[in-house]
């Protein structure tokens, strides 16, 4: 028999195996031990379940919860475990995973008119029993028509609709103790790997809580995010009325009319929200002189500031933009991160004293000499540019630190409006497969970086982890400080972005460390029907999506 070589990155050992050996058998044979349970593996830079059978030479890296793909694997598996526990305890009910909030997943129990905390307790108890039983997750391939029938029988109309609109011949069906579901990524080998979780009543549903990445034995702290929760609920009601809250529904609408109505309705909602913010400022005319706009990467902050400026002009204001980047400290004064490198995303990379002093002077009607930061030399200078606010002027400041109290601590709360903008994705793939807001923003950034910054998908994917760490440190802790939250996501945007992102992701080569992430995003995007090209041309030149795909009437220099 011809043997195959498998190189394990975890221990640096190459060993020969018979073809058809599973990754789980390899891990057991080589006695691989990680900080927590092994959940999946990267085989030739592709994410695979541990029951994947190897047929050719492989370079394998086993991963646990500390790895981003391991965390996603754990979350998917735990969601499936929750579904099974619900069916075991309350057979007439079903799970709806709504969105992420407060460091967990907010879930609702459908067909439960008498929902109570005691029901949550019973479900959690059953989950722990299933974990103790260490039941295997099993994956099969079924004809899509058969998979659709399975999902319809279980009462998951959106799961069935999604598969109907994809047009694939076969569909992956996962089983847990006879209960079926579909996921777009691998699951853990068995329920025994899911010992760390929490389930607690939360608003009208429950919060599914996950372990900490750096300490899987402990759960993430629940951070109350009432404003974030409210904005998700508001949009959920809106999409439910439109019957456009899941990917399959969006796909059907596009298949029927190309997406024209989706574009019009989505853009009309954005315009209404911009006008409402301008009206809010107008009602506090005389008090609010400063609008602060913050948000994570690719949230559409720049378009938000420009479209808000237009609405403010309609309301009788003359908006002026103060660019925070010009207030960076000189390079030799930039703080260092834990790796000894310049931390340009730290709030202390900004000259806070000068920035606050200039804000105070501007809001008191004084004329200010504006600095100009040279990114090549790393030095701040002055070129004779002044700013002064008139009676009808309002100052707009946009940047990642805009909600950090340190940035504007010299300015009274009554004189500023704090706005948080992000692409808070309010549609899901189906009833229990959510769409991550982070993934939405990453796809936006992939397209924008390629079109406008000359950066390939590989570089964007490699940098994303660092970007996310900066957001966790400098943006998300302050998002509940916002007076207003603006959701920049659009119902149709992933159907548009797919056309631009796919060719970029296909160019990521298998020997690149970003290959697994590129494959994951390609699988994710495959669930979205491409929008009709004629309808795409109907996207307004002022749309936030134009900031990423081009064709905007705004300048982003």
C-alpha positions in Angstrom: 0.0 0.0 0.0 1.2 3.5 -0.8 1.5 5.7 2.3 1.0 9.5 2.5 3.1 11.9 4.5 1.4 14.2 7.0 3.4 17.1 8.5 2.0 18.4 11.7 2.9 22.0 12.4 2.0 21.7 16.1 4.9 19.4 16.9 7.0 19.6 13.7 6.7 15.9 13.0 6.2 14.3 9.6 4.7 10.8 9.7 3.4 8.3 7.1 -0.2 7.2 7.2 -2.5 5.0 5.1 -4.8 7.1 2.8 -8.2 7.7 4.4 -6.9 8.4 7.9 -9.0 11.0 9.6 -7.5 14.2 11.1 -8.8 13.0 14.5 -6.8 9.8 14.2 -3.7 11.8 13.4 -4.2 14.0 16.4 -4.7 11.0 18.7 -1.8 9.1 17.2 0.6 12.0 17.7 -0.9 12.9 21.1 -1.5 16.5 20.2 -2.4 18.6 23.2 -3.5 22.3 23.0 -4.5 24.8 25.7 -8.2 23.6 25.2 -10.0 21.0 23.3 -9.0 20.5 19.6 -11.9 21.7 17.5 -10.8 21.5 13.9 -7.7 21.6 11.7 -6.1 23.6 8.9 -5.2 21.0 6.3 -3.1 22.5 3.5 -4.4 25.8 4.7 -8.1 24.8 4.4 -10.3 24.5 7.4 -11.5 20.9 8.0 -13.5 19.0 10.5 -11.5 16.5 12.5 -13.4 13.6 10.8 -12.0 14.7 7.4 -10.3 11.8 5.8 -6.9 12.6 4.2 -6.2 11.2 0.8 -2.9 13.0 -0.1 0.1 14.7 1.4 -0.9 17.3 4.0 0.5 20.0 6.2 -1.8 20.1 9.2 -2.3 22.5 12.0 -4.7 21.5 14.8 -6.6 24.5 16.3 -8.5 25.2 19.5 -10.7 28.0 20.8 -7.8 30.5 20.8 -7.8 30.5 17.0 -10.4 32.6 15.2 -11.6 29.7 13.2 -11.7 27.6 16.3 -13.8 30.2 18.0 -16.3 30.3 15.1 -16.3 26.4 15.1 -17.2 26.4 18.8 -19.9 29.0 18.3 -21.5 27.1 15.5 -21.4 23.9 17.4 -22.8 25.5 20.5 -25.7 27.0 18.5 -26.5 23.5 17.2 -26.3 22.1 20.8 -28.8 24.8 21.9 -31.2 23.9 19.1 -31.1 20.3 20.0 -31.7 21.1 23.7 -34.7 23.2 22.8 -36.2 20.4 20.7 -35.6 17.9 23.6 -37.2 20.1 26.3 -39.8 22.1 24.3 -40.6 20.2 21.1 -43.1 22.8 19.9 -40.5 25.6 20.0 -37.7 26.5 17.7 -34.6 28.7 18.0 -34.0 32.0 16.3 -30.5 33.4 16.6 -31.0 37.1 16.2 -27.6 38.9 16.5 -24.5 39.4 18.6 -24.7 41.7 21.6 -23.2 42.0 25.0 -20.4 39.5 24.2 -22.9 36.8 23.2 -25.6 35.8 20.8 -29.1 37.1 21.5 -31.6 34.3 20.8 -35.4 34.1 20.8 -37.6 31.1 21.3 -40.3 30.9 18.6 -43.7 29.5 19.4 -43.3 30.1 23.1 -46.1 32.4 24.2 -45.4 31.7 27.9 -41.6 32.2 27.7 -40.0 32.4 31.1 -36.7 32.2 32.9 -37.5 28.7 34.1 -37.5 27.6 30.4 -34.0 29.0 29.9 -32.9 27.1 33.0 -34.4 23.8 31.6 -32.8 24.3 28.2 -29.3 25.0 29.8 -29.7 21.9 31.9 -30.4 19.8 28.8 -27.4 21.3 27.1 -25.1 20.2 29.9 -26.6 16.7 29.7 -25.8 16.6 26.0 -22.3 17.8 26.7 -21.8 15.0 29.3 -23.1 12.5 26.8 -20.3 13.5 24.4 -22.4 12.9 21.3 -20.8 13.2 17.9 -21.6 15.8 15.3 -22.0 14.1 11.9 -21.8 15.5 8.4 -23.5 14.1 5.3 -24.1 15.2 1.8 -27.7 15.1 0.5 -29.4 16.1 -2.7 -30.6 19.7 -2.1 -34.2 18.7 -2.7 -33.9 16.1 0.2 -32.2 18.7 2.4 -34.9 21.2 1.8 -37.5 18.6 2.7 -35.7 17.9 6.0 -35.5 21.5 6.9 -39.1 22.2 6.1 -40.2 19.2 8.2 -38.3 20.7 11.1 -40.1 24.0 10.7 -37.1 26.0 9.3 -38.6 27.8 6.3 -35.7 30.2 5.9 -33.1 27.4 5.9 -35.1 25.7 3.2 -35.6 28.9 1.2 -31.8 29.6 1.3 -31.0 26.3 -0.2 -33.7 26.7 -2.8 -32.2 30.0 -3.9 -28.6 28.8 -4.0 -29.0 26.4 -6.9 -26.6 23.8 -5.7 -27.1 20.1 -6.5 -25.9 18.9 -3.1 -26.2 20.4 0.4 -24.2 19.6 3.5 -26.5 18.4 6.3 -25.2 18.1 9.9 -26.7 15.8 12.5 -26.7 15.7 16.3 -28.5 12.7 17.7 -30.8 12.5 14.7 -31.5 16.3 14.6 -30.5 18.0 11.3 -29.1 21.4 10.4 -26.9 23.2 7.9 -23.8 25.4 8.6 -21.3 27.1 6.3 -18.3 26.0 8.4 -17.0 23.0 10.3 -18.3 21.8 13.7 -16.5 20.4 16.7 -16.1 16.6 16.7 -18.5 16.1 19.5 -20.6 17.8 22.2 -18.0 17.0 24.8 -15.8 19.8 23.5 -18.4 22.4 24.4 -18.3 22.3 28.2 -17.8 26.1 28.6 -21.0 28.2 27.9 -23.7 30.2 29.6 -27.4 30.7 28.9 -29.3 33.5 30.7 -32.6 35.3 30.2 -32.0 38.6 28.2 -34.8 41.0 27.2 -37.5 38.9 25.5 -35.2 36.0 24.9 -31.9 34.6 26.1 -28.2 35.3 25.8 -25.9 32.5 24.7 -22.5 33.2 26.2 -19.1 32.0 25.1 -15.7 31.4 26.7 -12.9 33.9 26.7 -10.3 33.4 23.9 -7.4 33.7 26.4 -9.1 31.6 29.1 -11.6 29.1 27.7 -12.5 28.0 31.2 -14.1 31.4 31.9 -17.0 33.1 30.1 -16.9 36.5 28.5 -18.2 39.2 30.7 -21.8 40.3 29.9 -21.6 44.0 28.9 -25.0 45.7 28.8 -25.4 47.3 25.4 -28.9 48.7 25.5 -28.4 51.2 22.7 -26.9 48.6 20.5 -29.7 46.1 21.3 -32.3 48.8 20.5 -30.9 49.6 17.1 -30.8 45.9 16.2 -34.4 45.5 17.3 -35.6 48.5 15.4 -34.1 47.2 12.2 -35.4 43.7 12.9 -39.0 45.0 13.0 -38.3 46.9 9.7 -37.0 43.9 7.8 -39.7 41.6 9.2 -42.3 44.0 7.7 -40.5 43.9 4.4 -40.1 40.2 4.6 -36.4 40.7 3.9 -34.7 39.5 7.1 -32.9 36.5 5.8 -30.6 35.8 2.9 -33.0 33.5 1.1 -35.7 36.2 1.2 -33.2 38.8 -0.2 -32.2 36.3 -3.0 -35.9 35.7 -3.9 -36.5 39.4 -4.2 -33.5 39.8 -6.5 -34.5 36.8 -8.6 -37.9 38.3 -9.1 -37.1 41.9 -9.9 -33.3 42.2 -10.0 -33.0 44.1 -6.8 -34.4 47.4 -7.9 -36.9 47.8 -5.0 -34.4 46.6 -2.4 -32.0 49.4 -3.5 -34.7 52.1 -3.4 -36.1 51.1 0.0 -32.6 50.7 1.6 -31.4 54.0 0.3 -34.6 55.7 1.4 -34.2 54.5 4.9 -30.6 55.9 5.0 -31.8 59.2 3.7 -34.5 59.3 6.4 -32.0 58.5 9.1 -29.6 61.2 8.0 -32.5 63.7 8.0 -33.6 62.7 11.4 -30.1 63.3 12.8 -30.0 66.7 11.2 -33.5 67.5 12.6 -32.3 66.4 16.1 -29.4 68.9 15.9 -31.7 71.5 14.6 -34.0 71.1 17.6 -31.0 71.8 19.8 -29.8 74.8 17.7 -27.7 77.0 19.8 -26.5 74.2 22.0 -25.0 71.6 19.7 -22.0 73.0 17.9 -20.0 69.8 17.5 -21.0 66.5 15.8 -18.6 63.6 16.6 -18.8 60.5 14.3 -17.0 57.3 15.4 -17.1 53.8 14.1 -15.0 50.8 13.3 -13.2 50.1 10.0 -15.3 50.2 6.8 -18.4 51.4 8.7 -19.0 54.2 6.3 -18.0 57.0 8.6 -16.8 59.3 5.8 -20.0 58.9 3.8 -22.0 59.4 6.9 -20.2 62.7 7.7 -20.7 63.9 4.1 -24.4 63.0 3.8 -25.1 64.4 7.2 -23.4 67.6 6.1 -25.9 67.9 3.2 -28.8 67.4 5.5 -27.4 70.0 7.9 -27.3 72.5 5.1 -30.9 71.7 4.3 -31.6 72.5 8.0 -29.8 75.9 7.7 -26.4 75.0 9.1 -23.0 75.5 7.5 -21.0 72.3 8.5 -17.2 72.4 8.7 -15.0 69.4 9.1 -12.0 69.3 11.5 -9.6 66.5 10.5 -8.4 64.6 13.6 -5.5 63.1 11.7 -3.8 66.5 11.6 -3.6 66.4 15.4 -1.3 63.4 15.6 1.7 63.9 17.9 5.1 63.9 16.2 6.4 60.5 15.4 9.0 60.4 18.2 6.2 61.1 20.7 3.9 58.3 19.4 3.2 55.7 22.1 4.4 52.2 21.6 2.3 49.0 21.8 3.1 45.8 23.6 5.4 44.8 20.7 7.4 48.0 20.9 5.9 49.3 17.7 4.3 52.7 17.1 0.6 52.5 18.2 -1.1 54.9 15.8 -4.5 53.7 16.9 -4.0 54.8 20.5 -5.9 57.9 21.6 -2.6 59.1 23.0 -1.3 59.2 19.5 -3.4 62.4 19.2 -2.3 65.7 20.8 -5.3 65.7 23.2 -4.3 69.0 24.8 -4.0 70.9 21.5 -7.1 69.3 20.1 -9.3 70.2 23.1 -7.9 73.7 23.2 -8.7 74.2 19.5 -12.2 72.8 20.0 -12.8 75.1 23.0 -11.6 78.2 21.1 -13.6 77.3 18.0 -16.8 76.8 20.0 -16.2 80.2 21.6 -16.0 82.0 18.3 -12.2 82.3 18.2 -10.0 81.9 15.1 -7.7 78.9 15.2 -4.5 78.2 13.2 -4.9 74.6 12.0 -2.0 72.1 12.1 -1.2 69.9 9.2 0.4 66.4 9.8 2.9 65.1 7.3 2.7 61.3 7.3 5.9 60.9 5.3 8.0 62.9 7.8 6.0 62.1 10.9 5.9 65.8 11.8 3.2 68.4 12.4 3.5 71.8 10.8 1.4 74.8 9.9 0.7 76.1 6.4 -1.4 79.2 7.3 -4.8 77.5 7.2 -7.3 79.0 9.7 -10.7 78.0 10.9 -13.4 80.1 12.6 -17.0 79.1 13.3 -19.8 81.5 12.4 -23.3 81.7 13.9 -24.7 79.0 11.5 -21.6 76.8 11.5 -21.4 73.4 13.0 -18.2 71.4 13.5 -18.0 67.8 12.3 -15.2 65.5 13.6 -14.9 62.0 12.3 -12.5 59.3 13.6 -12.0 56.1 15.6 -11.6 58.0 18.9 -14.6 60.4 18.5 -16.6 58.7 21.3 -13.6 58.5 23.7 -14.3 61.0 26.5 -10.6 62.0 26.5 -10.8 63.4 23.0 -13.3 66.1 23.9 -13.2 66.3 27.7 -13.0 70.1 27.6 -16.3 70.3 25.8 -19.6 70.2 27.6 -22.0 67.4 26.8 -24.7 69.9 25.8 -22.5 71.3 23.1 -21.8 68.0 21.3 -23.7 65.2 19.6 -22.0 61.8 19.6 -22.8 59.5 16.7 -21.7 55.9 16.4 -21.8 54.5 12.8 -21.3 50.9 11.9 -22.6 48.3 9.4 -24.8 46.5 12.0 -25.9 43.6 9.8 -29.6 42.9 10.6 -30.2 40.1 8.1 -29.1 36.5 8.8 -28.4 33.5 6.6 -31.4 31.7 8.1 -33.1 31.1 11.5 -29.9 30.1 13.3 -27.0 31.1 11.1 -26.2 34.7 11.8 -24.2 37.1 9.6 -21.4 38.7 11.4 -21.2 42.4 11.3 -17.4 42.0 11.3 -17.6 39.8 8.1 -19.7 42.4 6.4 -17.1 45.1 7.2 -14.3 42.9 6.1 -15.8 42.3 2.7 -16.3 46.0 2.3 -12.7 46.7 3.2 -11.4 44.0 0.8 -13.1 45.7 -2.1 -12.2 49.3 -1.0 -8.5 48.4 -0.3 -8.2 46.8 -3.7 -9.9 49.6 -5.7 -8.6 52.7 -3.9 -5.5 51.7 -1.9 -3.8 49.3 -4.2 -3.8 46.6 -1.6 -4.5 42.9 -2.5 -6.8 40.6 -0.6 -3.9 38.8 1.0 -2.6 42.0 2.7 -6.0 43.0 3.9 -6.7 39.6 5.4 -3.3 39.5 7.1 -3.9 42.9 8.6 -7.5 42.4 9.7 -6.6 40.7 13.1 -4.6 43.8 14.0 -7.4 46.1 12.9 -9.9 44.1 15.1 -7.6 44.3 18.1 -7.5 48.1 17.7 -11.3 48.3 17.5 -11.7 46.2 20.6 -9.3 48.5 22.4 -10.2 51.9 21.1 -13.8 51.9 19.7 -16.1 49.2 21.1 -15.6 50.1 24.8 -17.1 53.6 24.0 -19.9 52.8 21.6 -22.6 53.0 24.3 -21.4 56.6 24.9 -23.2 57.5 21.6 -26.2 59.8 21.7 -27.3 58.3 18.3 -26.4 55.1 16.5 -26.5 55.0 12.8 -26.7 51.7 11.0 -24.8 52.0 7.7 -25.6 48.5 6.4 -27.8 48.0 3.4 -30.1 45.1 2.6 -28.6 44.5 -0.8 -24.9 45.2 -0.2 -23.5 41.6 0.1 -25.3 40.8 -3.1 -23.4 43.6 -4.7 -20.1 43.2 -3.0 -19.9 39.5 -3.9 -19.2 40.3 -7.6 -16.2 42.5 -6.6 -14.8 40.4 -3.7 -14.9 37.0 -5.3 -12.2 37.5 -7.9 -9.9 39.1 -5.3 -10.4 36.1 -2.9 -9.8 33.6 -5.6 -6.4 35.1 -6.2 -5.2 34.2 -2.7 -3.0 31.2 -3.2 -3.1 27.9 -1.2 0.4 28.5 0.2 -0.7 31.8 1.7 -1.6 31.8 5.4 -4.7 33.9 4.4 -6.0 31.1 2.2 -8.3 29.5 4.8 -9.9 32.9 5.5 -10.3 33.5 1.8 -12.0 30.1 1.4 -14.3 30.9 4.3 -15.4 34.2 2.8 -15.9 32.7 -0.6 -18.2 30.1 0.9 -20.1 32.8 2.9 -20.6 35.0 -0.2 -21.8 32.0 -2.3 -25.1 32.2 -0.3 -26.0 35.6 -1.9 -27.6 36.0 -5.3 -25.7 38.4 -7.5 -27.7 41.6 -8.1 -28.8 42.5 -11.6 -26.1 44.7 -13.3 -28.8 47.1 -14.5 -30.1 47.5 -11.0 -26.6 48.0 -9.7 -26.3 51.1 -11.9 -29.4 52.5 -10.1 -27.4 52.7 -6.8 -27.2 56.4 -6.0 -23.9 58.1 -6.3 -24.2 59.2 -2.7 -24.8 55.7 -1.4 -22.5 54.5 1.4 -21.7 51.4 -0.8 -20.2 53.7 -3.4 -17.5 54.4 -0.8 -16.3 50.8 -1.4 -17.2 49.9 -5.0 -16.6 53.3 -6.6 -18.9 55.6 -8.5 -19.4 58.0 -5.6 -20.0 61.7 -6.2 -18.1 62.4 -3.0 -14.4 62.8 -2.8 -12.6 60.6 -0.2 -9.2 62.0 -0.5 
